[in-house]
């Protein structure tokens, strides 16, 4: 840690350089802390009257508050009237004014000034970051139903910062795609040609751990019977691990029957939290997406099954990929996720995407 090499002074006259060094250090500390200020108006200044030479009395006036700033420039008043700055010399760091001429003993000298107070912006920043960290921790834990028999947990953590152009979906974020030999090919497994019938809405968990801007939505079609129409939307979470209110939907994407990517431009900013990314199909189509092992799992734990006194008992965990609502007429996505939507599990999912800006 760097330190100014002060040393104890011997019995000698204190030089101005000694004080200047301390003052410079104080200013550096103030810069780092980002000190806050306050404003005083018509603040009284008291005269210094204890000099042996009476002609020096009532020339120096001091406030009981030091550490004035020079911007905005302090204003000095005498009996309520602004004093010409040519009549005095200002010492803002010390909260003092020295008049060229002696003032009348009954004069009331006041000042308007801004001064440094004992509060720092850095403390607010620390408190804000601490709150953000706690929010991220809370988001990483995921919501639960709170029951013993059926507890839904949203898996997946986002231990990275996606740069502009990153595709985000319901893929697991608790993986490490980089290994010593290069890219870890088993980090994500894709899915190809997965049939979804028209008028279906699939919603998948979509955790966001920091404020993120999205500029495009995307879908990847393997093939269809005709030109395929679809939309991507984002639903809020209702607090129990289920999609609720629609936050936004993309413009319609049309993709030729022989497949490929379809995109729609948008400008959306999401705050940290749990959301649900949804795809709404206009017709039967075969989509590309994610393998079950690469998708964020929604887990239900069955306590009754777990506690059965059996030598071999079934797995008490049921893993789902999202919520599916069928027979939802294609068009504008419902403002509230349909109550008919139920948890569903597949080996392969037709994944919607949002692209960061």
C-alpha positions, 0 to 999 in steps of 0.5 A, a space after each residue: 500500500 502506497 503511503 506518503 513518507 511523513 516523519 516526525 518533525 523535530 523542534 523547528 519552524 513548521 514550513 508551509 510545505 509541511 502543511 501543503 503536503 498534508 492538504 494535498 493528501 486530504 484532497 486525494 482522499 476526498 477525491 477517492 471518497 467522493 465527498 458530499 456537500 451542503 448549502 448554507 445561506 446567510 450563515 453568520 460569521 463571527 469577528 476575531 477580536 482578541 488581537 493585542 493590536 486593536 486596529 487588527 480587530 473586526 477584520 477577520 471573520 470566521 464561520 463555525 463551519 469550515 471546508 467551503 468549496 470555491 464553486 459556486 463562489 461564496 457570497 459575503 454580506 454586510 448588514 444584508 448587502 452583498 460586499 464587493 469582493 475587492 474589500 476582502 480576501 477569502 479563505 474558503 478552506 478555513 471558512 474565513 474572510 479577511 477584510 482590507 479595512 476594519 469593520 464597524 463593531 456592530 456590523 453583521 457579516 454573513 455568507 452564502 456558501 457550499 461546504 463539504 460534509 461528513 458523508 461520501 458517495 462511495 458509501 452509497 455506491 458500496 451499499 448499492 452494490 451490496 444490494 445488487 449482489 444480494 439481489 443476484 444471489 436471490 435470483 440464482 436461488 430461484 423461486 419455489 412453491 413453498 410446499 413439501 410435496 412439490 417444490 419447483 426450482 429454477 436451475 442455472 446460473 449465469 457466471 459470465 457477462 454476455 457481450 453484444 450479439 450473444 444469443 440467450 435462451 433457456 440453456 443452462 448457464 452453470 457450465 464451463 464451455 472452455 477446457 484446457 484442450 479448447 471448447 467443451 463440445 458437451 457443454 451444450 447439445 442441440 436439437 433438430 427438427 422437433 415437431 410443434 403443432 400450430 397455436 401452441 405457446 411454450 414458455 421456458 425459464 429465462 433468468 437475468 442476473 444483470 440489466 440486459 438490453 436485447 435488440 433481436 429475437 430469433 427462431 431456427 426452423 428446420 422445415 415446415 409445410 409452408 411459410 412459417 409464422 411465429 413470435 417470441 415473447 417474454 412473460 414475468 414470473 408470478 413468484 411461484 415459478 410460473 409465467 404470468 403477465 406478458 412484458 413484450 412480444 416481438 414482431 412476427 417472424 416469417 421463415 421459408 418452408 425450407 428452414 433457416 433463421 428468422 429474426 425480428 428487431 426489437 429494443 427491450 431492456 430487462 432488469 435482473 429477475 426471473 422471466 419466461 421466454 416464450 414461442 408462439 407458433 402459427 402453424 405446424 413446424 419442425 424447429 431446432 433448439 436444445 437437448 434436455 440435458 442443456 436446458 434449464 431444468 424445472 424440478 418437482 420433488 415428491 416427498 411421499 415417493 421419497 419416504 416410501 419404505 421400499 428397497 428400490 423406490 422410483 426417482 422422487 424427482 420429476 424434471 420439466 423444461 417449461 410450460 406448454 399451452 395448446 389451442 391458443 389462436 395465433 396472433 397477439 400473444 395473451 396478456 396473461 399466460 393461459 391458465 391451461 398451460 401445464 408443465 411439460 418435458 421433452 427430450 428436445 425443445 424448440 428454443 426461442 432466442 433473444 440477442 443482446 445489444 
